Amino acid sequence: MGDNKDQLTIAAEEGDIEKLYEVIGNDPRILGPIDEIPFVDTPLHIAASSSDHERTKSSHEKSDDSSRGRAEFAVEVAILMPSFARKLNPKGLTPMHLALSHREWKIVRALMRFDPELIRVKGKGGRTPLHVAAEIAPPQLLAELLYVCPSSIEDVTTKWQTAVHIALEAKNSESFAVLIAWLVRVERENMLHWKDLDGNTVLHVATRTNQIQEVKKLLKFMTDDAKNLKGETALAIHDNKDRGPHRSEEIGRAIRAAAVPLSWLPRIVTPRHHIRLGKSLSSDFSRLRLATRRISRNLQVLLGGTSEKSRELFIVIAVLVATTTYQGILSPPGGFWQNHPSSSNTTMSDITSNSTAHSAGQMVMNGASLSDYIRKNSTAFVVSVFLIIACMPADIMIGPYIVISMIALLDTYEYALDSVLPPDHSSVRASVSAQIVTLSVVACLVILFRVFVGLSSAALAKPDMTETGFPWELVRFDEHVDRQSNVQHADQQHTANTEGRPLQALEDPQLRTAHCC
């Protein structure tokens, strides 16, 4: 029994799948007792933490093969025992936590594709793998974690720190840039106002740690009005004399100037044929682009961007009003004339001799009361039709059909009104016609704008879908560039490895829609 456990450990360290099944063949129950222990280093934990920290350039090729073997071994074990991938060891770490800590990027990528929800499993201190990645991982890997599981950005530690808090505490400017850009693209900038256990926002942390560029970037999305539990704003932390000579005066000037409108300087975009996900997320936003996003978002809310239940309620009310007002033309108060004046008897002719001539089918109501009735009824009908258009789904396929059908309904209303109005009410006809023409134009503009905003929001929410000319080459995974980035985040004697394969999420529809949480 002991010999089998030793062999299992060796298989995990070497990433030897054949030896794994050889051990299982000798003892089919060997993995079961391990799973019964609440906190234990499983073979998956061992494989994730078995990287050789003494690698040299001469052994790089061999180490790369070993890392790939352990990644395949990790997935093999996770398939056999899925619970191992979520189990904490005695130090409160999952296999993905360990793989990140030991800079085993291949294993991290293998596990996150096996089960994206592993990115949200909390370990010691409530830290998820995303929190560890924000601290030590290269920007490309951090971007991949966010893409595979977008909701992981909402996880906080036991200190109520977000991934942005952690990146700032670690002074990892690359991770900070990726996280900020992701929050902006998925329209979750409000998370920048989240406070940790001491009441500090990310602006407090950036100010306390003297990170000038990070403070300037944060001030594009938030103001210095939040106070921590000590009652301090970020500026108060900066001005605290107890901090000594280490504080940066530039940070103080930036915070004070944040309320002053700055000129909008559009960023010059250089065409690129291949944009990697990490670099795409790290790219900065110009003030013009941010202002445009805010305006678009506000207009989208005004033009049908309310909740689904509210839209349904509005549509029900609008349909009820449209039906009632349309019926008000088909069955007006007083009804219609049933005959022509020429067919009336002598008495009736005498009575109506001083009245305006009429025809069968025209409204009996006449005079000022008729004009008021038609104008108010038509206004209610036109507004209700506009509300129906504004609340309908802004789908590029459905939208045009909705507009066409509503405009046709308006035209039939105008024809019906024209046939029943007495001939001396031409001004009322002109007024209603003007309302209908105006609404028809506005309705077309509204539906076109909503479709445009919807497409723009979808594109910004998926930064990897940046236009580059060829949809299958939107984000190319460059092994050489990624290895250089990894080395910058690892020990000098620890050569980081990458998978060297394109992001499968761009080609696999299931992965592209697998926003797990």
C-alpha positions in Angstrom: 0.0 0.0 0.0 2.8 2.4 1.0 4.7 1.5 -2.2 1.7 2.4 -4.3 1.4 5.8 -2.7 5.0 6.5 -3.3 4.6 5.5 -6.9 1.6 7.7 -7.2 3.5 10.7 -5.8 6.4 10.0 -8.3 3.9 9.8 -11.2 2.4 13.1 -10.2 5.8 14.8 -9.9 6.8 13.5 -13.3 3.5 13.9 -15.0 3.6 10.2 -16.0 0.1 9.1 -17.0 1.1 5.6 -17.7 2.5 5.2 -14.3 -0.7 6.6 -12.8 -2.8 3.9 -14.4 -0.3 1.3 -13.4 -0.7 2.3 -9.8 -4.5 2.3 -10.2 -4.3 -1.1 -11.7 -2.4 -2.3 -8.6 -4.8 -0.6 -6.2 -8.1 0.5 -7.8 -9.2 2.1 -4.5 -6.1 4.2 -4.0 -7.7 7.5 -5.0 -10.9 7.0 -2.9 -9.3 7.3 0.6 -7.5 10.5 -0.5 -10.8 12.1 -1.4 -12.3 11.3 2.0 -9.7 13.5 3.7 -11.0 17.1 4.0 -7.7 18.8 3.5 -4.9 16.9 1.7 -2.3 17.2 -1.0 -3.9 15.1 -3.8 -1.9 13.9 -6.8 -3.3 17.0 -8.6 -1.8 19.3 -6.0 1.5 17.5 -6.3 1.5 17.8 -10.1 0.7 21.5 -9.8 3.5 22.3 -7.4 6.3 20.0 -8.8 8.0 22.5 -11.0 11.8 22.6 -10.8 13.0 26.0 -9.5 16.6 25.3 -10.5 16.0 25.1 -14.3 18.8 26.3 -16.5 18.8 27.3 -20.2 20.4 23.9 -21.1 17.5 22.1 -19.5 14.8 24.4 -20.8 13.6 22.0 -23.5 13.4 19.1 -21.1 11.6 21.3 -18.5 9.1 22.4 -21.1 8.2 18.8 -22.0 7.9 18.0 -18.3 5.6 21.0 -17.7 3.4 19.9 -20.6 3.3 16.3 -19.2 2.2 17.6 -15.8 -0.5 19.6 -17.4 -1.8 16.6 -19.2 -1.5 14.6 -16.0 -3.5 17.2 -14.1 -6.4 17.0 -16.5 -6.3 13.2 -16.4 -6.6 13.2 -12.6 -9.3 15.9 -12.7 -11.3 13.7 -15.1 -10.9 10.7 -12.8 -11.6 12.6 -9.6 -13.2 16.0 -10.3 -13.4 16.8 -6.6 -9.6 16.9 -6.5 -9.6 20.1 -8.5 -11.6 21.9 -5.8 -10.1 20.3 -2.8 -8.0 22.5 -0.4 -4.7 21.2 0.9 -3.6 21.8 4.5 -2.4 25.2 3.5 -5.8 26.2 2.2 -4.8 26.0 -1.5 -6.4 24.4 -4.5 -4.3 22.9 -7.4 -4.9 26.0 -9.5 -3.7 28.2 -6.6 -0.5 26.1 -6.4 0.0 26.1 -10.2 -0.2 29.9 -10.2 2.2 30.2 -7.2 4.7 27.9 -8.9 4.2 29.7 -12.3 3.0 26.5 -14.0 1.0 28.4 -16.6 0.3 25.3 -18.7 -1.5 23.6 -15.8 -3.4 26.8 -15.0 -4.7 27.0 -18.6 -5.5 23.2 -18.6 -7.5 23.4 -15.4 -9.4 26.6 -16.4 -10.5 25.0 -19.6 -11.4 21.8 -17.9 -13.7 23.7 -15.5 -13.9 27.5 -15.7 -15.6 27.6 -12.3 -12.3 26.6 -10.7 -11.3 30.2 -11.1 -13.8 31.2 -8.4 -12.9 28.5 -5.8 -11.8 30.3 -2.6 -8.8 29.2 -0.6 -6.9 30.6 2.3 -8.0 34.2 3.1 -10.8 33.9 0.6 -8.4 34.3 -2.3 -9.4 32.9 -5.6 -7.0 31.9 -8.4 -7.9 35.2 -10.0 -6.6 37.1 -7.0 -3.3 35.2 -7.2 -3.1 35.9 -10.9 -3.7 39.6 -10.3 -0.7 39.5 -8.0 1.9 37.5 -9.9 0.6 36.2 -13.3 1.5 37.8 -16.7 -1.2 40.0 -18.2 -2.0 37.6 -21.0 -2.9 34.8 -18.5 -4.9 37.2 -16.3 -6.9 38.3 -19.4 -7.6 34.7 -20.3 -8.9 34.0 -16.8 -11.3 37.0 -17.0 -12.5 36.0 -20.5 -13.2 32.4 -19.5 -15.0 33.3 -16.3 -16.1 37.0 -16.4 -18.0 36.9 -13.0 -14.8 36.0 -11.2 -14.0 39.7 -11.1 -16.7 40.1 -8.5 -15.1 37.8 -5.9 -13.6 39.4 -2.8 -11.2 38.0 -0.1 -11.9 37.8 3.6 -10.5 41.3 3.8 -13.1 42.3 1.2 -10.4 43.1 -1.3 -11.1 42.9 -5.0 -8.6 41.8 -7.6 -7.9 45.5 -8.2 -7.0 46.0 -4.5 -4.6 43.1 -4.7 -2.9 44.2 -7.9 -2.3 47.6 -6.4 -1.0 46.2 -3.1 1.4 44.1 -5.1 2.3 47.1 -7.3 1.6 45.1 -10.4 0.9 47.8 -12.9 0.3 45.4 -15.8 -2.4 43.4 -13.9 -3.9 46.7 -12.8 -4.2 47.9 -16.4 -5.8 44.7 -17.5 -8.3 44.7 -14.6 -9.3 48.3 -15.1 -9.8 47.9 -18.9 -11.9 44.7 -18.2 -14.2 46.5 -15.8 -14.7 49.4 -18.3 -15.5 47.0 -21.2 -18.0 45.0 -19.2 -19.4 48.2 -17.7 -18.6 47.4 -14.1 -16.7 50.5 -13.2 -18.8 50.7 -10.0 -16.6 48.0 -8.5 -13.9 50.6 -8.2 -15.9 52.1 -5.4 -16.0 48.8 -3.4 -14.3 49.1 -0.1 -12.1 46.6 1.8 -12.4 45.7 5.5 -10.8 49.1 6.5 -13.1 51.0 4.2 -10.4 51.7 1.6 -11.3 52.0 -2.1 -8.7 51.2 -4.7 -8.0 55.0 -4.9 -7.0 54.9 -1.3 -4.7 52.0 -1.9 -3.0 53.6 -4.9 -2.5 56.8 -3.1 -1.1 55.2 0.0 1.4 53.1 -2.1 2.4 56.2 -4.2 1.4 54.8 -7.6 1.2 57.9 -9.6 0.0 56.5 -13.0 -2.5 54.2 -11.3 -4.0 57.2 -9.4 -4.3 59.2 -12.6 -6.0 56.3 -14.4 -8.5 55.7 -11.5 -9.4 59.4 -11.4 -10.9 59.0 -14.9 -13.6 56.7 -13.4 -14.1 57.9 -9.9 -13.9 61.0 -7.7 -12.2 61.4 -4.3 -15.3 61.5 -2.2 -15.2 58.1 -0.4 -13.9 57.9 3.1 -12.4 54.9 4.9 -13.2 53.9 8.5 -10.7 56.5 9.7 -12.7 59.2 7.9 -9.9 59.8 5.4 -10.3 60.5 1.7 -7.4 59.6 -0.7 -6.3 63.2 -0.6 -6.3 63.2 3.2 -4.1 60.1 3.1 -1.7 61.9 0.8 -1.6 65.0 2.9 -1.0 63.1 6.1 2.3 64.4 7.5 3.0 61.2 9.3 3.8 59.6 5.9 7.1 61.5 5.8 9.1 62.4 2.6 7.9 59.3 0.7 4.7 60.8 -0.5 4.4 62.0 -4.1 3.3 65.6 -4.6 2.2 64.7 -8.1 -0.5 62.5 -6.7 -1.8 65.3 -4.6 -1.9 67.6 -7.6 -3.7 65.0 -9.7 -6.4 64.4 -7.1 -7.0 68.1 -6.6 -7.2 68.7 -10.4 -9.5 65.7 -10.9 -12.6 68.0 -10.6 -11.3 70.4 -13.3 -12.5 69.5 -16.8 -9.6 68.5 -19.0 -9.4 68.7 -22.8 -10.5 65.6 -24.6 -7.6 64.2 -26.4 -8.5 61.3 -28.8 -6.0 58.5 -28.8 -4.3 57.8 -32.1 -4.9 54.1 -32.9 -2.2 52.4 -34.9 -3.6 49.6 -37.1 -2.5 46.1 -36.0 -3.1 42.9 -37.8 -3.0 40.7 -34.6 -4.0 42.0 -31.2 -3.3 39.7 -28.2 -5.9 39.6 -25.5 -3.7 40.8 -22.7 -2.4 43.8 -24.8 -5.9 44.6 -26.0 -7.2 44.8 -22.4 -4.2 46.8 -21.2 -4.7 49.5 -23.8 -5.8 52.8 -22.3 -9.1 54.7 -22.9 -9.1 58.3 -24.1 -11.3 60.7 -22.3 -13.3 61.2 -25.6 -14.0 57.4 -25.8 -15.0 57.3 -22.1 -17.4 60.2 -22.6 -18.9 58.6 -25.7 -19.5 55.4 -23.7 -21.2 57.2 -20.9 -23.5 59.1 -23.3 -24.3 55.9 -25.2 -25.1 54.1 -22.0 -27.4 56.9 -20.7 -29.2 57.1 -24.0 -29.6 53.3 -24.1 -31.3 53.5 -20.7 -33.6 56.2 -21.9 -34.5 54.3 -25.1 -35.6 51.0 -23.7 -32.7 50.1 -21.5 -34.9 49.5 -18.5 -35.5 46.2 -16.8 -37.3 43.4 -18.6 -40.3 43.6 -16.3 -40.6 47.4 -16.7 -40.5 47.0 -20.5 -43.3 44.4 -20.4 -45.4 46.6 -18.3 -44.9 49.6 -20.6 -45.8 47.5 -23.6 -49.0 46.2 -22.0 -50.1 49.8 -21.1 -49.1 51.1 -24.6 -51.0 48.4 -26.4 -54.1 49.1 -24.2 -53.9 52.8 -25.0 -53.3 52.2 -28.7 -56.3 49.8 -28.9 -58.6 52.2 -27.1 -57.6 55.3 -29.1 -57.9 53.5 -32.4 -61.3 52.3 -31.4 -62.1 55.9 -30.6 -61.9 56.7 -34.3 -63.8 53.6 -35.4 -66.6 54.3 -32.9 -66.5 58.0 -32.0 -69.0 59.6 -29.5 -72.3 60.3 -31.2 -71.6 57.8 -33.9 -71.7 58.4 -37.7 -74.2 59.9 -40.1 -76.3 57.1 -41.7 -77.6 59.1 -44.6 -77.0 62.1 -46.9 -78.8 65.4 -46.4 -80.7 64.9 -49.7 -82.4 61.8 -48.4 -83.8 63.4 -45.3 -87.5 64.3 -44.9 -88.8 67.8 -44.9 -88.7 68.3 -41.2 -85.1 67.0 -40.9 -84.1 69.2 -43.8 -85.5 72.2 -42.1 -83.6 71.4 -38.9 -80.3 70.8 -40.6 -80.7 73.5 -43.2 -78.4 75.8 -41.2 -75.9 73.0 -40.4 -72.8 72.0 -42.3 -73.3 69.5 -45.2 -72.4 66.0 -44.3 -72.1 62.6 -45.9 -73.0 59.1 -44.7 -70.1 57.6 -42.6 -68.9 60.9 -41.3 -68.8 61.8 -37.6 -71.9 63.3 -36.1 -69.8 65.3 -33.6 -68.7 68.6 -35.0 -67.3 72.0 -34.1 -64.6 72.7 -31.5 -65.4 69.6 -29.4 -64.6 67.4 -32.4 -61.2 69.2 -33.0 -60.2 68.7 -29.3 -61.3 65.1 -29.3 -59.4 64.2 -32.4 -56.2 66.0 -31.4 -56.1 64.5 -27.9 -57.1 61.0 -29.2 -54.4 61.1 -31.9 -51.7 62.3 -29.5 -52.5 59.4 -27.2 -52.4 57.0 -30.1 -49.1 58.3 -31.5 -47.4 58.3 -28.1 -48.5 54.8 -27.4 -47.2 53.5 -30.7 -43.9 55.3 -30.1 -43.7 53.6 -26.6 -44.3 50.2 -28.2 -41.4 50.8 -30.6 -39.1 52.0 -27.9 -39.7 49.0 -25.6 -39.4 46.3 -28.2 -36.2 44.3 -28.4 -33.5 46.1 -30.4 -32.7 43.1 -32.6 -31.2 43.7 -35.9 -33.5 41.1 -37.5 -36.7 42.0 -35.7 -36.4 45.8 -35.3 -37.1 46.8 -38.9 -40.2 44.6 -39.1 -41.5 46.2 -35.9 -41.0 49.7 -37.3 -42.6 48.8 -40.6 -45.7 47.3 -38.9 -46.1 50.3 -36.6 -45.8 52.8 -39.4 -48.4 50.9 -41.4 -50.7 51.0 -38.3 -50.2 54.8 -38.2 -51.0 55.1 -41.9 -54.2 53.1 -41.5 -55.2 55.4 -38.5 -54.6 58.4 -40.8 -56.7 56.9 -43.6 -59.5 56.0 -41.2 -59.5 59.5 -39.7 -59.5 61.1 -43.1 -62.6 59.1 -44.1 -64.7 60.0 -41.1 -63.8 63.7 -40.5 -66.1 66.3 -41.9 -64.6 68.3 -44.8 -64.3 71.5 -42.8 -61.6 70.1 -40.4 -58.6 70.2 -42.7 -56.4 71.8 -40.0 -57.0 68.8 -37.8 -56.1 66.5 -40.7 -52.8 68.4 -41.2 -52.0 68.3 -37.5 -52.4 64.6 -37.2 -50.5 63.9 -40.4 -47.6 66.0 -39.1 -47.6 64.0 -35.9 -47.6 60.7 -37.8 -44.8 61.7 -40.2 -42.6 63.0 -37.3 -43.1 59.8 -35.3 -42.3 57.6 -38.3 -39.0 59.4 -38.7 -38.2 59.3 -35.0 -39.2 55.7 -34.7 -36.7 54.7 -37.5 -34.0 56.7 -35.8 -34.7 55.1 -32.4 -34.6 51.6 -33.6 -31.4 52.2 -35.6 -29.8 53.8 -32.6 -30.8 51.0 -30.3 -29.4 48.4 -32.7 -26.2 50.3 -33.0 -25.8 50.7 -29.2 -26.5 47.0 -28.8 -23.9 46.0 -31.3 -21.4 48.4 -29.8 -21.9 47.1 -26.3 -21.5 43.6 -27.4 -18.3 44.4 -29.1 -16.8 46.3 -26.1 -17.9 43.5 -23.8 -15.7 41.1 -25.8 -12.3 42.7 -26.2 -10.9 39.8 -28.0 -13.3 40.5 -30.9 -11.3 43.5 -32.0 -11.5 44.0 -35.7 -8.3 42.9 -37.4 -9.5 41.9 -40.8 -9.8 38.2 -40.4 -12.2 36.9 -37.7 -10.2 33.7 -37.1 -7.1 35.7 -36.4 -8.5 38.2 -33.9 -6.2 37.2 -31.1 -3.1 35.2 -32.0 -1.2 33.5 -29.2 2.5 34.2 -29.7 4.5 31.7 -27.7 7.8 33.7 -28.0 6.2 36.9 -26.8 4.2 35.2 -24.1 7.3 33.5 -22.8 9.1 36.8 -22.5 6.2 38.2 -20.6 6.1 35.3 -18.3 9.8 35.5 -17.5 9.3 39.0 -16.3 6.9 37.7 -13.7 9.0 34.8 -12.6 12.2 34.2 -10.7 15.3 34.9 -12.9 16.3 31.2 -12.7 12.7 30.0 -13.3 11.9 29.9 -17.1 8.2 30.3 -17.6 6.5 28.2 -20.1 3.4 28.7 -22.3 1.1 26.6 -24.1 1.8 28.0 -27.6 -1.6 27.4 -29.0 -4.2 29.9 -30.2 -7.0 30.8 -27.8 -9.5 28.1 -28.4 -12.3 30.4 -27.2 -12.1 32.3 -30.5 -12.8 29.2 -32.5 -14.9 27.1 -30.2 -18.5 28.4 -30.0 -19.1 26.5 -26.7 -16.1 28.1 -25.1 -17.0 31.5 -26.5 -20.4 31.3 -24.8 -19.1 29.6 -21.7 -19.3 32.6 -19.4 -19.4 30.2 -16.5 -20.7 32.3 -13.7 
